[in-house]
């Protein structure tokens, strides 16, 4: 029968109280916390400082897994390309349809707006002529009512 294992503690977790014993996570043959780096923590040895100063080379990634394995594109990649092509076609068609119908609608609205402007200009002109005629009639009435040479016809009616 195996010896009971000590309970594991999540690294960085503090104990709930001072009376609670601190448990350490032990790894096979290493001291607890060996090789563990905490961001912002000062290095404990010169060796760690040298590791941090050494430039890290970026990992080399192949664009396609096929380039690594030396074969053609996988079935998944082929299906993805086909699906992408269909999606691009559908989106392009939908956009063409939307923009085309919007352009037709705007064209129709432009014509209607032009006709409305012409009608409004004609109505404004007619109103100016009517106003001019009404002023002429008002002036004539003022002249007639102000004239004392004419007989008073108001009393005879």
Secondary structure, DSSP 8 states (H G I E B T S, - for coil): ----------TT---SSTTS------BTTB-TTTT---TT---SSHHHHHHHHS--------SSHHHHHTS---HHHHHHHHHHHHHHHHHHHHHHHHHHHHHHHHHHHHHHHHHHHHHHHHHHHHHHHHHHHHHHHHHHHHHHHH-SSS---TTT-
